Amino acid sequence: MIQVLSHAWKVAQPAITMARGTPFHEVADGVWSLRTAIVNVVFVSESQDSWVLIDAGLGFSVETIRDHAEELFGDEPPTAIYLTHGHFDHIGALEELLEVWPDTPVYAHQLELPYITGKSSYPPPDPSVGGGAMAFLSFVYPKGPIDIGDRALPLPEGRLPGLPGWRAVATPGHSPGHVSFFRDEDRTLIAGDAFVTTKQESFTAVLLQKEELNGPPMYYTMNWEQARQSVATLAALEPENVITGHGSPMYGAEVRSELARLADEFELLAVPASGRYVDTPALTDEYGVVELPPKNKLPFASIALGVGLVAVGIAAFTYSRRR
């Protein structure tokens, strides 16, 4: 069963990419968002001779990321790579990119370092939260860790190399050391998965990239109280331009209104009715996972439904492409 679901996941990714292409947006001055299948990476340039990459997408995104980097910056390597967090869909291309850019450091919050330096796997995803096929299938998603060794550095306090106009904002909850990035000058926010602009639990929503502001992807969120506080923190920034880890960029009064509503009604709009981490969060420290709540049993019918929904979605998309 695991092998079947893993294969379904691998097959689904190119289908999602083809369904919506690889949209590339200049969201704000010197800030570009690139969607690679189901997840976004961000290029930021604060001067003519330097740029940084934020997050590193899925493993098959290496060439796409490199091609767009060369389009924007020629052969100039990034000054740094910053990670909002280290879940597999945000670091999949990282190791190969570091081979291409051997002198580029990787910055992540201290509490994310165990998962990119081989010390700990993440708290396991929770398929029992429901919401759609992407959630049902989450038990087969990679939990890590990867190991990039001393290329990984703790996120500096204060000034960020290559990002002089930006500040890191602690937004834990979805992962232990999740961070977002904010530029005060024009209120541009790179939110990672602190909240997202599509319903990431639903295969259909992901395939169609339906724009809809949601809380963090439920199946990977390991501390819901921290996640609530993080959304409130970001809502208080009143962002003008927003890039999230999943979904399309959003702008202006619409995103501020929706984000304020999410902060005010977080329990109703974001927290699943039940789930492994809903009442008891995973405990972690600078070395990784310390303690986990008991695993919820996932009915076989839910697993079958998840596989079926993905199969139907891929088949429908393939049929539509052939017509």
C-alpha positions as a Markdown table, in Angstrom:
| # | Residue | x | y | z |
|---|---|---|---|---|
| 1 | Met | 0.0 | 0.0 | 0.0 |
| 2 | Ile | 2.8 | 2.4 | 0.9 |
| 3 | Gln | 4.5 | 1.8 | -2.5 |
| 4 | Val | 1.2 | 2.3 | -4.3 |
| 5 | Leu | 0.5 | 5.6 | -2.6 |
| 6 | Ser | 4.1 | 6.8 | -3.0 |
| 7 | His | 3.8 | 6.1 | -6.7 |
| 8 | Ala | 0.4 | 8.0 | -6.9 |
| 9 | Trp | 2.1 | 11.0 | -5.2 |
| 10 | Lys | 5.0 | 11.0 | -7.7 |
| 11 | Val | 2.5 | 10.7 | -10.6 |
| 12 | Ala | 0.3 | 13.5 | -9.3 |
| 13 | Gln | 3.1 | 16.1 | -9.2 |
| 14 | Pro | 3.7 | 16.5 | -12.9 |
| 15 | Ala | 0.0 | 16.5 | -13.5 |
| 16 | Ile | -0.4 | 19.4 | -11.1 |
| 17 | Thr | 2.4 | 21.2 | -12.8 |
| 18 | Met | 0.9 | 20.7 | -16.3 |
| 19 | Ala | -2.5 | 21.6 | -15.1 |
| 20 | Arg | -1.5 | 25.2 | -14.2 |
| 21 | Gly | 1.9 | 25.5 | -15.7 |
| 22 | Thr | 4.7 | 27.1 | -13.6 |
| 23 | Pro | 3.4 | 30.6 | -12.9 |
| 24 | Phe | 6.0 | 33.2 | -12.3 |
| 25 | His | 4.9 | 36.5 | -10.7 |
| 26 | Glu | 6.8 | 39.7 | -9.8 |
| 27 | Val | 4.7 | 40.2 | -6.7 |
| 28 | Ala | 6.5 | 43.4 | -5.5 |
| 29 | Asp | 9.6 | 45.3 | -6.4 |
| 30 | Gly | 12.5 | 42.8 | -6.5 |
| 31 | Val | 10.3 | 39.9 | -5.3 |
| 32 | Trp | 9.3 | 37.0 | -7.6 |
| 33 | Ser | 7.1 | 34.0 | -6.7 |
| 34 | Leu | 7.5 | 30.8 | -8.7 |
| 35 | Arg | 5.1 | 27.9 | -8.3 |
| 36 | Thr | 6.7 | 24.5 | -8.8 |
| 37 | Ala | 3.8 | 22.0 | -8.8 |
| 38 | Ile | 2.2 | 22.4 | -5.4 |
| 39 | Val | 4.6 | 24.7 | -3.7 |
| 40 | Asn | 6.1 | 28.2 | -4.2 |
| 41 | Val | 9.7 | 29.4 | -4.0 |
| 42 | Val | 10.6 | 33.0 | -3.8 |
| 43 | Phe | 13.5 | 35.0 | -5.4 |
| 44 | Val | 14.3 | 38.3 | -3.7 |
| 45 | Ser | 16.9 | 40.9 | -5.0 |
| 46 | Glu | 17.6 | 44.0 | -3.0 |
| 47 | Ser | 20.4 | 45.2 | -5.3 |
| 48 | Gln | 21.7 | 44.7 | -8.8 |
| 49 | Asp | 24.4 | 42.3 | -7.8 |
| 50 | Ser | 22.9 | 40.1 | -5.2 |
| 51 | Trp | 19.8 | 37.9 | -4.6 |
| 52 | Val | 18.5 | 35.3 | -2.3 |
| 53 | Leu | 16.3 | 32.2 | -2.6 |
| 54 | Ile | 13.5 | 31.5 | -0.1 |
| 55 | Asp | 12.6 | 27.8 | 0.2 |
| 56 | Ala | 13.6 | 25.2 | -2.3 |
| 57 | Gly | 10.5 | 23.3 | -3.5 |
| 58 | Leu | 10.2 | 19.7 | -4.4 |
| 59 | Gly | 13.1 | 17.5 | -5.7 |
| 60 | Phe | 12.1 | 17.6 | -9.3 |
| 61 | Ser | 12.1 | 21.5 | -9.3 |
| 62 | Val | 15.9 | 21.9 | -9.5 |
| 63 | Glu | 16.0 | 22.8 | -13.2 |
| 64 | Thr | 12.9 | 25.0 | -13.0 |
| 65 | Ile | 14.5 | 27.0 | -10.1 |
| 66 | Arg | 17.8 | 27.3 | -11.9 |
| 67 | Asp | 16.3 | 28.3 | -15.2 |
| 68 | His | 14.3 | 31.2 | -13.5 |
| 69 | Ala | 17.3 | 32.2 | -11.5 |
| 70 | Glu | 19.4 | 32.5 | -14.6 |
| 71 | Glu | 16.7 | 34.4 | -16.4 |
| 72 | Leu | 16.7 | 37.0 | -13.5 |
| 73 | Phe | 20.3 | 37.0 | -12.4 |
| 74 | Gly | 22.5 | 35.3 | -15.0 |
| 75 | Asp | 25.2 | 33.1 | -13.5 |
| 76 | Glu | 25.3 | 35.0 | -10.2 |
| 77 | Pro | 24.7 | 32.5 | -7.3 |
| 78 | Pro | 22.4 | 33.5 | -4.5 |
| 79 | Thr | 24.0 | 35.3 | -1.5 |
| 80 | Ala | 22.0 | 32.9 | 0.7 |
| 81 | Ile | 19.1 | 30.5 | 0.8 |
| 82 | Tyr | 16.6 | 31.1 | 3.6 |
| 83 | Leu | 14.1 | 28.5 | 4.7 |
| 84 | Thr | 10.7 | 29.3 | 6.2 |
| 85 | His | 10.9 | 25.7 | 7.4 |
| 86 | Gly | 12.2 | 22.3 | 6.4 |
| 87 | His | 9.2 | 20.2 | 5.4 |
| 88 | Phe | 10.0 | 18.0 | 2.4 |
| 89 | Asp | 8.1 | 20.2 | -0.1 |
| 90 | His | 10.2 | 23.2 | 0.9 |
| 91 | Ile | 13.6 | 21.6 | 0.8 |
| 92 | Gly | 13.3 | 18.9 | -1.9 |
| 93 | Ala | 15.7 | 20.6 | -4.3 |
| 94 | Leu | 18.0 | 22.0 | -1.7 |
| 95 | Glu | 20.8 | 19.4 | -1.8 |
| 96 | Glu | 21.1 | 19.5 | -5.6 |
| 97 | Leu | 21.0 | 23.3 | -5.6 |
| 98 | Leu | 23.9 | 23.4 | -3.1 |
| 99 | Glu | 26.0 | 21.3 | -5.5 |
| 100 | Val | 25.4 | 24.0 | -8.1 |
| 101 | Trp | 26.0 | 26.8 | -5.6 |
| 102 | Pro | 28.8 | 25.4 | -3.4 |
| 103 | Asp | 29.5 | 28.7 | -1.5 |
| 104 | Thr | 25.9 | 29.6 | -0.7 |
| 105 | Pro | 24.9 | 29.3 | 3.0 |
| 106 | Val | 21.5 | 28.1 | 4.1 |
| 107 | Tyr | 19.8 | 29.9 | 7.0 |
| 108 | Ala | 17.0 | 28.4 | 9.1 |
| 109 | His | 15.7 | 29.0 | 12.6 |
| 110 | Gln | 17.6 | 27.1 | 15.3 |
| 111 | Leu | 14.6 | 24.9 | 15.9 |
| 112 | Glu | 14.5 | 23.8 | 12.3 |
| 113 | Leu | 18.2 | 22.8 | 12.1 |
| 114 | Pro | 17.8 | 19.2 | 13.4 |
| 115 | Tyr | 15.6 | 18.4 | 10.4 |
| 116 | Ile | 18.1 | 19.6 | 7.8 |
| 117 | Thr | 21.3 | 18.4 | 9.5 |
| 118 | Gly | 20.3 | 14.7 | 9.9 |
| 119 | Lys | 19.5 | 14.8 | 13.6 |
| 120 | Ser | 15.8 | 14.2 | 13.7 |
| 121 | Ser | 12.7 | 13.5 | 11.6 |
| 122 | Tyr | 9.8 | 15.8 | 11.9 |
| 123 | Pro | 6.7 | 14.9 | 13.9 |
| 124 | Pro | 4.8 | 12.7 | 11.5 |
| 125 | Pro | 2.0 | 14.2 | 9.4 |
| 126 | Asp | -1.6 | 13.5 | 10.6 |
| 127 | Pro | -3.9 | 12.0 | 7.9 |
| 128 | Ser | -6.7 | 11.8 | 10.4 |
| 129 | Val | -7.5 | 15.6 | 10.1 |
| 130 | Gly | -9.5 | 15.0 | 6.9 |
| 131 | Gly | -10.2 | 17.6 | 4.4 |
| 132 | Gly | -9.3 | 15.8 | 1.2 |
| 133 | Ala | -6.9 | 13.4 | -0.6 |
| 134 | Met | -3.8 | 15.4 | 0.1 |
| 135 | Ala | -4.4 | 15.0 | 3.8 |
| 136 | Phe | -5.5 | 11.4 | 3.5 |
| 137 | Leu | -2.2 | 10.6 | 1.7 |
| 138 | Ser | 0.0 | 12.5 | 4.0 |
| 139 | Phe | 1.2 | 9.4 | 6.0 |
| 140 | Val | 3.4 | 8.5 | 3.0 |
| 141 | Tyr | 5.0 | 12.0 | 2.7 |
| 142 | Pro | 8.7 | 12.1 | 3.6 |
| 143 | Lys | 9.4 | 13.2 | 7.2 |
| 144 | Gly | 13.2 | 13.7 | 6.7 |
| 145 | Pro | 15.7 | 14.5 | 7.8 |
| 146 | Ile | 18.1 | 15.6 | 5.1 |
| 147 | Asp | 21.7 | 16.4 | 6.1 |
| 148 | Ile | 23.4 | 19.4 | 4.5 |
| 149 | Gly | 25.9 | 19.5 | 7.3 |
| 150 | Asp | 27.7 | 22.8 | 8.1 |
| 151 | Arg | 26.0 | 24.5 | 5.1 |
| 152 | Ala | 23.1 | 25.0 | 7.5 |
| 153 | Leu | 23.4 | 28.0 | 9.7 |
| 154 | Pro | 21.1 | 29.4 | 12.4 |
| 155 | Leu | 19.0 | 32.4 | 11.3 |
| 156 | Pro | 20.9 | 35.5 | 12.4 |
| 157 | Glu | 19.3 | 37.9 | 14.8 |
| 158 | Gly | 18.9 | 41.4 | 13.4 |
| 159 | Arg | 20.3 | 42.0 | 9.9 |
| 160 | Leu | 19.7 | 39.2 | 7.4 |
| 161 | Pro | 22.6 | 38.7 | 4.8 |
| 162 | Gly | 21.3 | 39.6 | 1.4 |
| 163 | Leu | 18.0 | 40.9 | 2.8 |
| 164 | Pro | 18.8 | 44.3 | 4.3 |
| 165 | Gly | 15.3 | 45.6 | 4.1 |
| 166 | Trp | 13.6 | 42.6 | 5.6 |
| 167 | Arg | 13.1 | 41.0 | 9.0 |
| 168 | Ala | 12.4 | 37.5 | 10.1 |
| 169 | Val | 9.2 | 37.0 | 12.0 |
| 170 | Ala | 8.8 | 33.9 | 14.3 |
| 171 | Thr | 5.7 | 32.0 | 13.2 |
| 172 | Pro | 5.9 | 28.6 | 14.8 |
| 173 | Gly | 3.1 | 26.0 | 15.0 |
| 174 | His | 3.1 | 24.5 | 11.6 |
| 175 | Ser | 6.6 | 23.4 | 12.3 |
| 176 | Pro | 8.8 | 24.1 | 15.4 |
| 177 | Gly | 10.9 | 26.9 | 14.0 |
| 178 | His | 8.8 | 28.2 | 11.2 |
| 179 | Val | 9.6 | 31.8 | 10.2 |
| 180 | Ser | 8.1 | 34.3 | 7.8 |
| 181 | Phe | 9.8 | 37.3 | 6.2 |
| 182 | Phe | 8.5 | 40.9 | 6.1 |
| 183 | Arg | 9.6 | 44.0 | 4.3 |
| 184 | Asp | 8.3 | 47.0 | 6.2 |
| 185 | Glu | 8.9 | 49.5 | 3.4 |
| 186 | Asp | 6.0 | 48.1 | 1.2 |
| 187 | Arg | 4.5 | 45.6 | 3.7 |
| 188 | Thr | 5.5 | 42.6 | 1.6 |
| 189 | Leu | 5.1 | 39.3 | 3.4 |
| 190 | Ile | 6.5 | 35.9 | 2.6 |
| 191 | Ala | 4.5 | 33.7 | 4.9 |
| 192 | Gly | 5.6 | 30.1 | 4.1 |
| 193 | Asp | 3.0 | 27.8 | 5.5 |
| 194 | Ala | 1.9 | 29.9 | 8.5 |
| 195 | Phe | -1.2 | 30.3 | 6.4 |
| 196 | Val | -1.8 | 29.5 | 2.7 |
| 197 | Thr | -4.0 | 30.7 | -0.1 |
| 198 | Thr | -5.4 | 27.4 | -1.3 |
| 199 | Lys | -7.0 | 24.5 | 0.5 |
| 200 | Gln | -3.9 | 22.4 | 0.7 |
| 201 | Glu | -5.7 | 19.4 | 2.1 |
| 202 | Ser | -7.8 | 19.0 | -1.1 |
| 203 | Phe | -6.4 | 17.4 | -4.2 |
| 204 | Thr | -8.9 | 19.2 | -6.4 |
| 205 | Ala | -8.2 | 22.6 | -4.8 |
| 206 | Val | -4.4 | 22.0 | -5.3 |
| 207 | Leu | -4.9 | 20.8 | -8.9 |
| 208 | Leu | -7.0 | 23.9 | -9.8 |
| 209 | Gln | -5.1 | 26.3 | -7.5 |
| 210 | Lys | -8.4 | 27.7 | -6.3 |
| 211 | Glu | -7.6 | 31.0 | -4.4 |
| 212 | Glu | -8.9 | 30.7 | -0.8 |
| 213 | Leu | -7.1 | 31.9 | 2.3 |
| 214 | Asn | -6.7 | 29.1 | 4.8 |
| 215 | Gly | -4.8 | 28.3 | 7.9 |
| 216 | Pro | -1.6 | 26.2 | 7.8 |
| 217 | Pro | -1.8 | 22.8 | 6.0 |
| 218 | Met | -3.6 | 20.8 | 8.7 |
| 219 | Tyr | -1.9 | 17.4 | 8.2 |
| 220 | Tyr | 1.5 | 18.9 | 9.0 |
| 221 | Thr | 0.7 | 21.4 | 11.8 |
| 222 | Met | 2.0 | 20.1 | 15.1 |
| 223 | Asn | 1.0 | 22.9 | 17.5 |
| 224 | Trp | -2.3 | 24.6 | 16.9 |
| 225 | Glu | -2.0 | 27.2 | 19.7 |
| 226 | Gln | 1.3 | 28.4 | 18.3 |
| 227 | Ala | -0.2 | 28.4 | 14.8 |
| 228 | Arg | -3.1 | 30.6 | 16.0 |
| 229 | Gln | -0.7 | 33.0 | 17.6 |
| 230 | Ser | 1.4 | 33.1 | 14.5 |
| 231 | Val | -1.6 | 34.0 | 12.3 |
| 232 | Ala | -2.5 | 36.8 | 14.7 |
| 233 | Thr | 1.1 | 38.1 | 14.5 |
| 234 | Leu | 1.0 | 38.2 | 10.7 |
| 235 | Ala | -2.5 | 39.8 | 10.6 |
| 236 | Ala | -1.2 | 42.6 | 12.8 |
| 237 | Leu | 1.4 | 43.4 | 10.2 |
| 238 | Glu | -1.4 | 44.4 | 7.8 |
| 239 | Pro | 0.5 | 43.2 | 4.7 |
| 240 | Glu | 0.0 | 44.6 | 1.3 |
| 241 | Asn | 1.6 | 41.9 | -0.8 |
| 242 | Val | 1.5 | 38.2 | 0.3 |
| 243 | Ile | 3.3 | 35.1 | -0.9 |
| 244 | Thr | 2.5 | 31.9 | 0.9 |
| 245 | Gly | 4.0 | 28.4 | 0.5 |
| 246 | His | 1.0 | 27.1 | -1.4 |
| 247 | Gly | -1.5 | 29.0 | -3.6 |
| 248 | Ser | -1.4 | 32.3 | -5.5 |
| 249 | Pro | -0.1 | 35.6 | -4.3 |
| 250 | Met | -2.8 | 37.9 | -2.7 |
| 251 | Tyr | -2.8 | 41.7 | -2.4 |
| 252 | Gly | -4.3 | 44.7 | -0.7 |
| 253 | Ala | -7.5 | 45.1 | 1.2 |
| 254 | Glu | -8.7 | 41.6 | 0.3 |
| 255 | Val | -5.8 | 39.7 | 1.9 |
| 256 | Arg | -5.8 | 42.0 | 5.0 |
| 257 | Ser | -9.6 | 41.4 | 5.5 |
| 258 | Glu | -9.3 | 37.6 | 5.0 |
| 259 | Leu | -6.3 | 37.4 | 7.2 |
| 260 | Ala | -7.9 | 39.4 | 10.0 |
| 261 | Arg | -11.0 | 37.1 | 9.7 |
| 262 | Leu | -8.7 | 34.0 | 9.9 |
| 263 | Ala | -7.0 | 35.4 | 13.0 |
| 264 | Asp | -10.3 | 36.2 | 14.7 |
| 265 | Glu | -12.0 | 32.9 | 13.8 |
| 266 | Phe | -9.0 | 30.7 | 13.8 |
| 267 | Glu | -10.6 | 27.9 | 15.8 |
| 268 | Leu | -13.5 | 27.7 | 13.5 |
| 269 | Leu | -11.7 | 28.2 | 10.1 |
| 270 | Ala | -8.4 | 26.5 | 10.6 |
| 271 | Val | -8.3 | 23.9 | 13.3 |
| 272 | Pro | -9.6 | 20.5 | 12.4 |
| 273 | Ala | -12.4 | 19.0 | 14.4 |
| 274 | Ser | -10.1 | 16.2 | 15.5 |
| 275 | Gly | -6.5 | 15.2 | 14.9 |
| 276 | Arg | -3.4 | 13.9 | 16.6 |
| 277 | Tyr | -2.1 | 17.3 | 17.5 |
| 278 | Val | -5.3 | 19.2 | 18.1 |
| 279 | Asp | -5.5 | 18.8 | 21.8 |
| 280 | Thr | -1.8 | 17.8 | 22.5 |
| 281 | Pro | 1.0 | 19.3 | 20.5 |
| 282 | Ala | 4.2 | 17.6 | 19.6 |
| 283 | Leu | 7.1 | 18.5 | 21.9 |
| 284 | Thr | 10.4 | 19.5 | 20.3 |
| 285 | Asp | 13.6 | 21.2 | 21.2 |
| 286 | Glu | 16.9 | 22.2 | 19.4 |
| 287 | Tyr | 17.7 | 18.5 | 19.0 |
| 288 | Gly | 14.4 | 17.5 | 17.4 |
| 289 | Val | 11.4 | 15.6 | 18.5 |
| 290 | Val | 11.1 | 15.0 | 22.2 |
| 291 | Glu | 7.6 | 13.6 | 22.7 |
| 292 | Leu | 4.6 | 12.8 | 20.5 |
| 293 | Pro | 0.9 | 12.3 | 21.3 |
| 294 | Pro | -0.7 | 9.0 | 20.4 |
| 295 | Lys | -1.4 | 8.4 | 16.8 |
| 296 | Asn | -5.0 | 8.4 | 15.6 |
| 297 | Lys | -6.2 | 5.4 | 13.8 |
| 298 | Leu | -7.0 | 6.1 | 10.1 |
| 299 | Pro | -9.8 | 3.9 | 8.7 |
| 300 | Phe | -8.9 | 1.9 | 5.7 |
| 301 | Ala | -11.9 | 3.6 | 3.9 |
| 302 | Ser | -10.2 | 6.9 | 4.3 |
| 303 | Ile | -7.0 | 5.6 | 2.7 |
| 304 | Ala | -8.9 | 4.1 | -0.1 |
| 305 | Leu | -10.8 | 7.3 | -0.7 |
| 306 | Gly | -7.6 | 9.3 | -0.8 |
| 307 | Val | -6.1 | 7.0 | -3.4 |
| 308 | Gly | -9.3 | 7.0 | -5.4 |
| 309 | Leu | -9.6 | 10.8 | -5.4 |
| 310 | Val | -6.0 | 11.2 | -6.7 |
| 311 | Ala | -6.5 | 8.5 | -9.3 |
| 312 | Val | -9.8 | 10.1 | -10.5 |
| 313 | Gly | -8.2 | 13.6 | -10.6 |
| 314 | Ile | -5.2 | 12.4 | -12.6 |
| 315 | Ala | -7.4 | 10.4 | -15.0 |
| 316 | Ala | -9.7 | 13.4 | -15.5 |
| 317 | Phe | -6.9 | 15.7 | -16.1 |
| 318 | Thr | -5.2 | 13.3 | -18.6 |
| 319 | Tyr | -8.5 | 12.9 | -20.5 |
| 320 | Ser | -9.0 | 16.7 | -20.7 |
| 321 | Arg | -5.5 | 17.2 | -22.1 |
| 322 | Arg | -6.2 | 14.7 | -24.9 |
| 323 | Arg | -9.4 | 16.3 | -26.0 |
